């Protein structure tokens, strides 16, 4: 499944790997769980236990790519790099009425 197909299905968990300060300064995506990149390793069990596709995102897609690479190596089966939060938010809003 592609990222767009996952978004259109409406069945996914969003994880923002930015630092809490960035969310305050830049904004966030409603409903996303904030797990900063530095905490991903410590909280991997929490992430790996999610039973639906996981979409990771950050400011540009770089940190979420690193988090996804790590989680995949730990057994994450259904993970996606959502890229930068602003672009992902636009995609989510554009697809809001499709599911």
C-alpha positions as CSV (number, residue, x, y, z in Angstrom):
1,X,0.0,0.0,0.0
2,X,1.2,3.5,-0.7
3,X,1.2,6.3,1.8
4,X,-1.8,7.9,0.0
5,X,-3.7,4.7,0.1
6,X,-3.1,4.3,3.9
7,X,-4.2,7.9,4.4
8,X,-7.3,7.3,2.3
9,X,-8.2,4.2,4.3
10,X,-8.4,6.4,7.4
11,X,-6.8,3.6,9.5
12,X,-3.4,4.7,10.7
13,X,-1.5,6.1,13.7
14,X,0.5,9.4,13.3
15,X,3.8,9.8,15.1
16,X,5.6,13.1,15.1
17,X,9.3,12.7,15.9
18,X,10.0,16.4,16.3
19,X,11.0,17.9,19.7
20,X,8.1,19.3,21.8
21,X,9.6,22.8,21.3
22,X,9.2,22.5,17.5
23,X,5.5,21.6,17.9
24,X,5.0,24.8,20.0
25,X,6.9,27.0,17.5
26,X,5.7,25.5,14.2
27,X,2.4,23.8,14.8
28,X,1.3,20.2,14.8
29,X,-1.1,17.7,13.3
30,X,-4.2,17.0,15.4
31,X,-4.2,13.5,16.8
32,X,-0.5,12.8,16.2
33,X,1.4,11.3,19.0
34,X,4.7,13.1,19.8
35,X,7.6,10.7,20.3
36,X,10.8,12.7,19.7
37,X,13.5,10.9,17.6
38,X,15.7,10.7,20.7
39,X,13.0,8.7,22.5
40,X,12.1,6.3,19.7
41,X,14.6,3.6,20.8
42,X,13.3,3.7,24.4
43,X,9.7,3.7,23.3
44,X,10.0,1.2,20.5
45,X,7.7,-1.4,22.2
46,X,5.0,1.2,22.4
47,X,5.4,1.9,18.7
48,X,5.8,-1.7,17.6
49,X,2.6,-2.7,19.5
50,X,0.4,-0.4,17.4
51,X,-1.8,-2.6,15.3
52,X,-2.3,-0.4,12.3
53,X,-0.1,1.4,9.8
54,X,2.3,3.9,11.5
55,X,3.0,7.2,9.6
56,X,6.1,8.9,11.0
57,X,6.9,12.6,10.2
58,X,9.1,15.5,11.3
59,X,10.0,18.9,9.9
60,X,11.5,17.7,6.6
61,X,11.3,13.9,6.5
62,X,14.9,13.3,7.5
63,X,14.4,12.4,11.2
64,X,11.3,10.4,10.4
65,X,13.3,8.5,7.8
66,X,15.9,7.6,10.4
67,X,13.2,6.6,12.9
68,X,11.5,4.4,10.3
69,X,14.8,2.8,9.4
70,X,15.5,1.9,13.0
71,X,11.9,0.7,13.7
72,X,12.0,-1.5,10.5
73,X,15.2,-3.1,11.8
74,X,13.3,-3.8,15.1
75,X,10.4,-5.5,13.3
76,X,8.0,-2.7,12.3
77,X,5.9,-4.2,9.4
78,X,3.7,-1.4,8.3
79,X,5.6,1.9,8.7
80,X,5.6,4.9,6.4
81,X,7.7,8.1,6.2
82,X,5.1,10.8,6.0
83,X,7.9,13.4,5.4
84,X,7.6,17.0,6.6
85,X,4.6,17.8,8.8
86,X,3.4,20.8,6.7
87,X,3.2,18.7,3.5
88,X,1.7,15.7,5.3
89,X,-1.0,18.0,6.9
90,X,-1.9,19.3,3.5
91,X,-2.2,15.7,2.1
92,X,-4.3,14.7,5.1
93,X,-6.6,17.7,4.7
94,X,-6.9,17.0,0.9
95,X,-7.9,13.4,1.6
96,X,-10.2,14.1,4.6
97,X,-13.4,13.5,2.6
98,X,-12.3,10.4,0.8
99,X,-12.9,7.8,3.5
